Amino acid sequence: MDRLLATLELREQRIATTSQISTTPPVILFMAEPAVLITVDGEIRLKQEEGSNLMRVINTPYILLLDTL
């Protein structure tokens, strides 16, 4: 009986966990010319580059700059 109750509790936990998973497919972009997908961790965070009018995106491994002029 204990094993049965433990299994039922585990089942309820799994159902609660899987109900939070989004199954919505991502938007697929198609380009007829070469392109690079740049990933950003969350919302874009900018930092001012010293001595210039440029701001850099700091939450990506790529160099992305925004010219503020």
Helices and strands as residue ranges (DSSP letters): H 2-18, E 46-48, E 54-57, E 65-67
